Amino acid sequence: MTDESTVRPKRADARRNQENLLEAAAAVFVTSGVEAPLRDIATRAGVGTATIYRHFPTRADLIVAVYRHQVEALAEAGPALLADSASPHGALRRWLDLFVDFVITKQGLAAVLQSDDPCFDPLHAYFLDRLVPVCTRLLDAAAESGEIRSDVDAHELMRGVGGLCAGAGGNSRYDARRLVGYLVAGLGRSR
């Protein structure tokens, strides 16, 4: 067993390659599904397939890494939006737009994430542990500023957004983002 203190950090080019691979894999998964050829991911990332295997020995490792990478990006976006937005409600709205993007891109992963492969089991708990507190913080800030009602539960809101996104099912006349906009508008304080 390796002691964490003896593990050498990755070189900058290796970190860049890994980042490019995660971004490329996420994009390919959206358009072609998680069973897309690894050569498509490698081509999009500008690396060889051996580089994929060096970073992610199995397809499951790659899927888990993409999912975690995107959850982390969404978790980090919440505080940044809160700091940079004109209002907490604006930050919440922008974060929920990012959350819609995340949910829509994960629809192709749904079957894999619900498979019998135990490596995917902890991902839902990881998603909740990282994102519910971020959403709660955004909701609390918007409620404290008087922009929205104070009784909104982050987990319920996120499930609601997920349900609205799931309803699209490839229907071009269904605009999940517009419906989520209605939901966010409905969070306003009643007069």
FIROVO-569921 format. One line per 8 residues: number of its first residue (from 1); their letters; for each residue x, y, z of N, C-alpha, C. Coordinates in steps of 0.001 Angstrom, whole numbers. Example, Ala and Ser with C-alpha at 12.3 -4.5 7.8 and 13.67 -1.06 7.14 Angstrom:
% residues 2
1	AS	13190:-5690:7800:12300:-4500:7800:13200:-3300:7800 ~ 12850:-2250:7080:13670:-1060:7140:12900:30:7870
//
This chain:
% residues 191
1	MTDESTVR	849:-1179:0:0:0:0:890:1236:0 ~ 502:2218:-804:1298:3417:-949:839:4475:36 ~ 1787:5056:720:1493:6165:1621:1226:7407:777 ~ 155:8131:1087:-206:9311:307:904:10344:263 ~ 1695:10409:1307:2765:11404:1332:3880:11062:349 ~ 3967:9802:-135:5007:9420:-1076:4520:9426:-2518 ~ 3237:9670:-2753:2715:9728:-4110:3155:11038:-4748 ~ 3791:10924:-5912:4270:12117:-6589:3115:12794:-7323
9	PKRADARR	3061:14111:-7272:2011:14819:-8016:2221:14631:-9518 ~ 1131:14691:-10265:1223:14555:-11713:1900:15779:-12308 ~ 2613:15539:-13375:3225:16642:-14118:2121:17515:-14700 ~ 2445:18747:-15018:1459:19695:-15560:859:19176:-16862 ~ 1673:18590:-17743:1143:18088:-19009:220:16893:-18778 ~ 503:16069:-17795:-357:14928:-17472:-1696:15418:-16910 ~ -1642:16465:-16071:-2894:17046:-15546:-3723:17651:-16676 ~ -3048:18335:-17606:-3750:18916:-18764:-4391:17820:-19612
17	NQENLLEA	-3624:16747:-19864:-4163:15624:-20640:-5396:15041:-19957 ~ -5315:14864:-18648:-6445:14295:-17913:-7657:15230:-17991 ~ -7434:16517:-17818:-8516:17500:-17915:-9135:17483:-19307 ~ -8290:17468:-20346:-8793:17411:-21720:-9586:16131:-21968 ~ -9098:15032:-21421:-9806:13754:-21580:-11186:13794:-20920 ~ -11263:14364:-19735:-12548:14443:-19037:-13540:15308:-19806 ~ -13076:16450:-20312:-13944:17335:-21092:-14371:16653:-22396 ~ -13420:16021:-23069:-13729:15340:-24331:-14689:14178:-24104
25	AAAVFVTS	-14446:13400:-23064:-15324:12260:-22774:-16730:12732:-22464 ~ -16861:13801:-21689:-18192:14325:-21365:-18925:14727:-22636 ~ -18242:15408:-23541:-18869:15845:-24789:-19260:14650:-25661 ~ -18391:13670:-25754:-18681:12485:-26573:-19813:11670:-25941 ~ -19830:11566:-24628:-20906:10833:-23961:-22263:11463:-24255 ~ -22317:12796:-24318:-23579:13482:-24600:-24067:13140:-26005 ~ -23167:13175:-26966:-23587:12970:-28358:-23685:11504:-28757 ~ -22828:10651:-28191:-22760:9268:-28665:-22991:8215:-27594
33	GVEAPLRD	-23196:8624:-26356:-23405:7663:-25277:-22100:7192:-24669 ~ -22212:6526:-23545:-21016:6098:-22817:-20303:4914:-23461 ~ -20941:4290:-24430:-20300:3180:-25140:-19577:3649:-26396 ~ -19467:4956:-26578:-18770:5505:-27747:-17348:4960:-27799 ~ -16807:4793:-28996:-15420:4308:-29114:-14444:5245:-28406 ~ -13510:4662:-27688:-12513:5463:-26984:-11671:6282:-27953 ~ -11512:5792:-29182:-10735:6564:-30164:-11413:7900:-30466 ~ -12771:7958:-30371:-13476:9234:-30577:-13128:10224:-29471
41	IATRAGVG	-13039:9724:-28249:-12668:10576:-27109:-11224:11034:-27255 ~ -10351:10097:-27607:-8935:10422:-27770:-8739:11473:-28864 ~ -9435:11297:-29980:-9327:12263:-31079:-9784:13639:-30635 ~ -10912:13684:-29961:-11438:14977:-29505:-10483:15642:-28511 ~ -9824:14836:-27675:-8885:15371:-26675:-7504:15653:-27256 ~ -7248:15164:-28474:-5942:15385:-29090:-4842:14514:-28503 ~ -5214:13308:-28061:-4243:12363:-27502:-4467:10991:-28126 ~ -3578:10069:-27827:-3750:8692:-28276:-4585:7898:-27287
49	TATIYRHF	-5112:6769:-27727:-5935:5941:-26831:-5119:5412:-25657 ~ -3826:5234:-25851:-2986:4762:-24734:-3018:5763:-23578 ~ -3137:7041:-23905:-3207:8065:-22855:-4482:7886:-22039 ~ -5573:7536:-22695:-6816:7288:-21959:-6602:6152:-20967 ~ -6031:5053:-21447:-5822:3893:-20567:-4822:4186:-19454 ~ -3873:5060:-19709:-2913:5421:-18672:-3615:6141:-17517 ~ -4567:6998:-17845:-5299:7744:-16824:-6493:6973:-16275 ~ -7151:6212:-17141:-8393:5517:-16779:-8329:4091:-17328
57	PTRADLIV	-7853:3146:-16514:-7652:1771:-17002:-8910:1094:-17556 ~ -10094:1498:-17078:-11330:891:-17581:-12315:1989:-17993 ~ -13269:1613:-18802:-14318:2556:-19197:-15072:3039:-17959 ~ -15307:2147:-17011:-16001:2531:-15777:-15210:3596:-15023 ~ -13885:3471:-14998:-13047:4492:-14346:-13235:5852:-15019 ~ -13318:5842:-16337:-13506:7087:-17084:-14878:7686:-16795 ~ -15909:6871:-16796:-17269:7351:-16531:-17357:7962:-15136 ~ -16810:7274:-14154:-16830:7785:-12783:-16067:9109:-12700
65	AVYRHQVE	-14913:9170:-13350:-14108:10398:-13308:-14836:11560:-13974 ~ -15503:11319:-15095:-16258:12385:-15776:-17366:12889:-14867 ~ -18085:11967:-14272:-19199:12332:-13396:-18695:13165:-12215 ~ -17654:12691:-11546:-17108:13407:-10391:-16553:14774:-10794 ~ -15900:14831:-11927:-15338:16085:-12415:-16441:17121:-12627 ~ -17538:16693:-13212:-18631:17627:-13472:-19370:18011:-12193 ~ -19492:17096:-11259:-20096:17433:-9966:-19223:18474:-9261 ~ -17924:18277:-9285:-17019:19233:-8643:-17106:20612:-9292
73	ALAEAGPA	-17173:20649:-10609:-17287:21943:-11304:-18575:22651:-10891 ~ -19647:21905:-10771:-20925:22488:-10360:-20878:22938:-8901 ~ -20236:22156:-8057:-20107:22529:-6641:-19275:23804:-6487 ~ -18215:23938:-7261:-17364:25123:-7188:-18045:26349:-7797 ~ -18947:26129:-8743:-19618:27249:-9404:-20542:28006:-8453 ~ -21184:27304:-7518:-22135:27958:-6619:-21544:29128:-5854 ~ -20499:28922:-5082:-19906:30038:-4345:-19356:31130:-5267 ~ -18786:30733:-6406:-18259:31732:-7343:-19384:32600:-7902
81	LLADSASP	-20494:31991:-8248:-21635:32756:-8762:-22199:33677:-7688 ~ -22261:33187:-6476:-22771:34004:-5371:-21890:35239:-5164 ~ -20599:35064:-5311:-19667:36185:-5143:-19711:37167:-6317 ~ -19982:36666:-7517:-19886:37494:-8720:-21209:38036:-9251 ~ -22327:37530:-8780:-23627:37945:-9317:-24138:39211:-8644 ~ -24984:39902:-9366:-25571:41139:-8843:-26502:40864:-7669 ~ -27086:39673:-7637:-27999:39326:-6544:-27924:37828:-6270 ~ -28276:37412:-5060:-28307:35980:-4763:-29302:35228:-5661
89	HGALRRWL	-30422:35861:-5972:-31403:35214:-6857:-30803:34991:-8245 ~ -30041:35976:-8724:-29354:35828:-10010:-28345:34690:-9971 ~ -27626:34570:-8866:-26664:33472:-8708:-27389:32131:-8701 ~ -28505:32063:-7996:-29292:30829:-7954:-29779:30473:-9352 ~ -30301:31439:-10057:-30819:31195:-11408:-29704:30697:-12323 ~ -28547:31332:-12264:-27419:30913:-13118:-26919:29520:-12724 ~ -26889:29232:-11416:-26455:27907:-10973:-27442:26839:-11439 ~ -28738:27143:-11360:-29732:26178:-11821:-29637:25951:-13325
97	DLFVDFVI	-29234:26961:-14089:-28974:26756:-15516:-27836:25748:-15707 ~ -26776:25895:-14928:-25670:24936:-14987:-26131:23545:-14543 ~ -26986:23519:-13538:-27508:22243:-13055:-28348:21572:-14144 ~ -29145:22350:-14870:-29918:21793:-15991:-28968:21167:-17007 ~ -27902:21882:-17367:-26916:21327:-18308:-26358:20014:-17786 ~ -26016:19992:-16509:-25468:18783:-15891:-26468:17634:-15979 ~ -27713:17887:-15592:-28725:16826:-15587:-28979:16313:-16993 ~ -29089:17211:-17949:-29355:16792:-19325:-28209:15948:-19861
105	TKQGLAAV	-26971:16329:-19563:-25842:15542:-20061:-25733:14190:-19356 ~ -26283:14078:-18174:-26207:12811:-17449:-27288:11823:-17859 ~ -28258:12248:-18657:-29315:11325:-19053:-28757:10135:-19823 ~ -27696:10342:-20596:-27066:9235:-21296:-26357:8280:-20355 ~ -26037:8750:-19160:-25362:7897:-18179:-26337:7139:-17283 ~ -27614:7464:-17369:-28590:6906:-16427:-28547:5385:-16372 ~ -28548:4739:-17515:-28559:3268:-17533:-27290:2706:-16906 ~ -26158:3326:-17203:-24887:2845:-16653:-24844:3063:-15147
113	LQSDDPCF	-25284:4245:-14701:-25230:4554:-13276:-26160:3670:-12462 ~ -27186:3113:-13102:-28112:2223:-12408:-27801:752:-12678 ~ -26654:473:-13266:-26278:-897:-13586:-25877:-1653:-12320 ~ -25513:-2902:-12503:-25088:-3736:-11380:-23623:-3535:-11009 ~ -22919:-2689:-11731:-21502:-2461:-11461:-21374:-1667:-10156 ~ -20767:-2254:-9121:-20690:-1584:-7814:-19845:-312:-7810 ~ -19024:-93:-8831:-18200:1133:-8832:-19071:2376:-8977 ~ -20303:2220:-9481:-21182:3377:-9660:-22064:3647:-8440
121	DPLHAYFL	-22130:2704:-7514:-23019:2832:-6356:-22816:4111:-5546 ~ -21593:4526:-5253:-21419:5711:-4399:-21664:7048:-5098 ~ -21889:7053:-6406:-21970:8317:-7126:-23183:9156:-6752 ~ -24315:8530:-6508:-25496:9322:-6165:-25301:10010:-4806 ~ -24761:9287:-3844:-24495:9892:-2529:-23467:11019:-2666 ~ -22469:10813:-3494:-21458:11845:-3747:-22112:13090:-4336 ~ -22989:12893:-5316:-23736:13978:-5946:-24514:14765:-4890 ~ -25262:14073:-4043:-26060:14739:-3008:-25173:15444:-1984
129	DRLVPVCT	-24116:14762:-1536:-23219:15334:-523:-22550:16613:-1006 ~ -22225:16682:-2293:-21532:17856:-2822:-22482:18967:-3251 ~ -23645:18615:-3827:-24475:19643:-4451:-25632:20157:-3605 ~ -26198:19341:-2736:-27299:19844:-1900:-26826:21001:-1015 ~ -25657:20929:-375:-25213:22085:423:-24999:23348:-418 ~ -24534:23198:-1638:-24325:24356:-2509:-25667:24990:-2840 ~ -26629:24169:-3233:-27964:24679:-3546:-28598:25306:-2303 ~ -28414:24687:-1152:-28948:25232:102:-28369:26617:372
137	RLLDAAAE	-27065:26748:183:-26415:28047:423:-26978:29121:-505 ~ -27186:28772:-1772:-27752:29728:-2730:-29189:30094:-2358 ~ -29975:29096:-1978:-31359:29351:-1567:-31408:30226:-322 ~ -30561:29914:654:-30534:30699:1892:-30165:32156:1616 ~ -29177:32364:760:-28762:33734:441:-29893:34491:-259 ~ -30572:33832:-1181:-31675:34490:-1892:-32848:34759:-949 ~ -33097:33853:-7:-34178:34059:969:-33823:35195:1933 ~ -32572:35213:2391:-32138:36268:3308:-32199:37650:2663
145	SGEIRSDV	-32026:37705:1357:-32093:38993:658:-33537:39382:340 ~ -34459:38496:661:-35869:38777:426:-36339:38512:-998 ~ -35503:37902:-1804:-35843:37675:-3209:-36723:36445:-3431 ~ -36604:35463:-2555:-37426:34258:-2686:-38006:33890:-1329 ~ -38951:33018:-1351:-39547:32525:-108:-38499:31736:676 ~ -38701:31572:1948:-37679:30948:2798:-37918:29468:3069 ~ -38966:28892:2508:-39295:27500:2825:-38953:26523:1701 ~ -38007:26881:842:-37644:26025:-283:-36548:25061:159
153	DAHELMRG	-36766:23791:-57:-35802:22748:292:-34928:22443:-927 ~ -33620:22485:-758:-32684:22289:-1867:-32871:20927:-2530 ~ -32993:19883:-1738:-33134:18540:-2305:-34405:18441:-3137 ~ -35501:18988:-2635:-36759:18971:-3395:-36631:19764:-4689 ~ -36007:20928:-4612:-35834:21756:-5803:-34998:21017:-6849 ~ -33904:20413:-6419:-33043:19693:-7349:-33772:18503:-7963 ~ -34575:17805:-7176:-35369:16693:-7734:-36396:17214:-8731 ~ -36991:18349:-8412:-37956:18947:-9329:-37320:19328:-10656
161	VGGLCAGA	-36149:19950:-10585:-35428:20312:-11801:-35070:19046:-12584 ~ -34610:18026:-11870:-34283:16762:-12531:-35489:16160:-13224 ~ -36643:16222:-12571:-37865:15703:-13172:-38255:16478:-14422 ~ -38112:17788:-14379:-38422:18596:-15561:-37463:18274:-16710 ~ -36210:18038:-16383:-35232:17698:-17419:-35495:16313:-18003 ~ -35901:15384:-17171:-36161:14025:-17634:-37353:13975:-18570 ~ -38271:14932:-18429:-39461:14936:-19257:-39206:15187:-20723 ~ -38043:15721:-21076:-37764:16069:-22471:-37749:14835:-23361
169	GGNSRYDA	-37024:13820:-22946:-36989:12570:-23701:-36747:12730:-25188 ~ -35955:13686:-25603:-35651:13874:-27009:-36709:14645:-27785 ~ -37713:15163:-27114:-38770:15931:-27772:-38274:17357:-28008 ~ -38157:17749:-29264:-37616:19077:-29586:-38565:20206:-29181 ~ -39824:19909:-28950:-40780:20945:-28548:-40818:21124:-27034 ~ -40064:20333:-26310:-40025:20395:-24853:-38771:21138:-24446 ~ -38913:22257:-23776:-37774:23079:-23374:-37639:23043:-21855 ~ -36814:22135:-21383:-36631:21969:-19936:-36130:23252:-19292
177	RRLVGYLV	-35252:23964:-19958:-34686:25190:-19384:-35787:26238:-19172 ~ -36699:26354:-20118:-37803:27308:-19979:-38690:26915:-18806 ~ -38970:25616:-18671:-39806:25154:-17561:-39123:25367:-16218 ~ -37829:25158:-16165:-37087:25414:-14929:-37126:26913:-14622 ~ -37091:27747:-15640:-37238:29190:-15437:-38563:29530:-14770 ~ -39639:28853:-15179:-40940:29059:-14529:-40876:28634:-13068 ~ -40202:27507:-12828:-40074:27022:-11451:-39311:28031:-10596 ~ -38227:28542:-11110:-37426:29525:-10360:-38240:30794:-10120
185	AGLGRSR	-38995:31229:-11125:-39838:32423:-10960:-40882:32187:-9859 ~ -41349:30964:-9745:-42331:30615:-8729:-41788:30586:-7310 ~ -40478:30666:-7177:-39865:30690:-5842:-40012:32055:-5173 ~ -40402:33035:-5963:-40515:34397:-5433:-41455:34475:-4251 ~ -41217:35464:-3423:-42046:35672:-2231:-43452:36039:-2655 ~ -44429:35471:-1988:-45808:35847:-2280:-46075:37214:-1656 ~ -46776:38008:-2355:-47020:39390:-1922:-48122:39475:-905
//
